[in-house]
Amino acid sequence: MPRILLIEDEEGLSAALQYQLEREGFAVDVEGDGAAGLERFRRSGADLVLLDLMLPGLSGEDVCREIRKGSDVPIIMLTAKGEEIDKVVGLELGADDYVSKPFSTRELIARIKAVLRRSSGGGTGEPTSVYEGGGIVLDAERFEVTVDGRPVHLSRKEFELLQLLMENAGKVLLRERIIEEVWGSDYFGDTRTLDVHIKRLRDKLERDPRAPEHLLTVRGVGYRFVP
């Protein structure tokens, strides 16, 4: 079981990330400031470090610099800063990837898996976050979707919904599971929201949205993606 060290001072965000990552099968240690995070890493190690750039006390940049003095553990930086110069600084310090807030949890998990795969040298080196079927290509790392090579713009929720369905191609996903995974377990809104998002996806992805070939309804149960 891969162990992730999450160093993040926003308690709500760290709790939500820990919950989602543990559901994905990761073991997660959490620290709320840079000095404590660095001490935890030195004491217990990790297979990957999720590191907030803006931390109280010892900054994320300093933590990254200190870790790199003695370890090549994969590091993904999390930050609210979005300027290119900040990304360059983070990567020059030795970070393996960089995710700007706000971000999709599914996107982050895809990046974690890709970084872990690259660091282990497994497989062919191809990214694990690209899904294809029926002329539709979804790249979770780049947040891009194309249909027959044509770029298609999706909202964040449309993207997360499509990714979930394509990850489980051929399987019927219950409406309840889809809502929980895309909107969260604490979502209490109108469940017709899911149907609206499916309709929008069909309008953007299907040759004939009224006779869909890929985003199929399983009446009374849920939806499935057919490549």
N, C-alpha and C positions, 0 to 999 in steps of 0.2 A: 504494500500500500504506500504510494508516494506521500511524503510528508511535506506540507507547505507551511512556511513561516510567514504570517501576515503581519506586517508592521504598519498600523493605520490608527490615527488618533480619533477618527470619527466613529464613535461607538455604534451608532445605528448602522452605518455602512459595514463595519467590521463584523457585526453580528449577522447581518444578512449574507455577507460573503461566506462566512464560516458555515452557515447553514447550507447554502447552495453547494459549496465545495465538498462538504461532507456527504451530501446526497449523491455527488458524483463519484464517491469512493475515495476521496483524499482524506488524510489525517491533517488537521489544521491546528497550529499553535498561533496564538494571537498576543501581540504586545502593542501598547498604545503610545509608546514614544521611542525615539531613536536609540537612546542609551540602553533601555531595557531590551529592545529588539536585538541590538548587537550582542549584548551579553547572552541572550537566549540562543542566538546562533552559535556563539563560541562554545556554549555549554552543551547544546543538544544537536546542532547541525540542522540541515534540512535538504530536501531534494530540489526545492525551488523557493525563492523568496519573492513575495509580493510586497513592494516597498513604496509607501507614500513619499512623495518628494518633500512635501511641506509638513514637517513634524516638529513638535515642541522639543526644545533642547538641542539634541544632536540631529541635524538635518538629514533628509534622505540621501542627499549627495554625499555627506560625510560617512553615513552608514555604508553606502555602496563602495566608497573609496576604501574604507577599513576592511570590508569583507573581501574585496579584490586583492588585498595585500597577501592573503593566504589561501584563497579559495576561488575556484572557477564555477561555483554553483550558479545555475541559471537565476537571473534576477529580472523581474518585470516591474517597471516603475509605474505607479499610479499617481496622477496629479491633475489638479484643476487647471493648471496652466496649459494653454493650447498653442503657444507660439513655437515656430520651428526651431528657434535658437535653444529653447528649453529641451526639446527632444534631442538636438545635437549634443548638448552638454551631458544629458543623461546617458546617451549611448557612448560618448567619449569616456565617461567614467567607468564603462564596462557593463552597463545594463544590456540585456539581451533583447528586450522589447520595451515598449512604452505605450501606455493606454491613458488617454485623457478622459477625465470625468466631465459630464456623466457618461457612463458606458453601459452597454448591455452585458449582463452577467453571462449570457450564452456566448457572446463574442469573447469575453475574457477567458472563459473556460476553454474555448477553442484555441485561443492563443497559448494558454498554459499547456495544453496537450501537445501543440505543435512544438513549443520550446523544449518540453521534456523529451519528445521524440528526437528532435535534432541533437540534443545534448547526449542522448544515449547511443546515438549512431545507429538506431534501429531502422528497419524498413529500407525504402529506396531513397529516402530523403525528400520525397514529395510531401507537401503539406497535407495534414489530416483534416483540414477545415474547408476543403472544396468538395461540394456535392453536385452531382450531375444527373440529369434524367430528362428525357423527352425534349432535348434541346435547351433545357433550363440549366444554367450553371450558377451556383451560389458560392461565393468566396467569403467565408466568415471573417477572415483576417482583414480583408480590404473593405468589407461591408459593401460588396458589389454583387449585382445580379444581372445576368444577360440572358436573353432569349434568342436563340439562333444567332448569337454573336452581337445582338443589339442590346445596349445598356438599358436597363429599366430602373426607374427610381421607385423605391419602396420606403414607406415610413418605418420607423424603428420596430413597431409592433408587427407590421406586415412582414418585415424581414425575419424577426424572431419566430413568427408563426410558420413561415415557409421553411426556415431552417429545421425546426422541430419535425415537420412533416417529412422533409427530405432525409433527415437523419434516420427516420423510421420508415423508409420507402417500402411500400407493400403491406405495411401493418395498419390495422384499424386502430386509431387513437380515440379513446373516449373523450367526449366533450369536456368532462370534468377534469381529466388529466391535462388537456390542452390549456384550459383556462388557468389551472394551477401553475403550469410551467411557464406560460407566457405572461399572464397577468399577476400571478402570485397567489399564494394560499390564502391571503387575507382579502382577496378581491370579492366584493359583495355587490358589484354593479349588475346591470342587465346582461344576462347570458347571450342575448341577441347580438351583443358586441362581436362575438366570435363569428356569427353568420355574416355580419357586415364586412368584417375583415376578409373572410373567405371570398365574398362577392368581389371585393376590390382586387384581391389577388387574381381571381379568374379574369377580371376585366383587363388586367395588365399582362397576364401570362398565357392565357388560353387563346387558341386560334378562334374558337367560337365559345365565348363565355356561357352561352345558353346550353351548350352541349359539351361540357368539360371532358377532357381526356386524361388529365393528370390530377387535378384537385377534386376528388370524388366524395360525395356525401354517402354515408352509410346510414340510412334512415333510422332515426330513433337511437342511434349509437354514437356516431361521431364522424370523423373524416379520415381519409387516407390519401397518400400521394402515390400515384402510379407512374413510373418512369416512361 
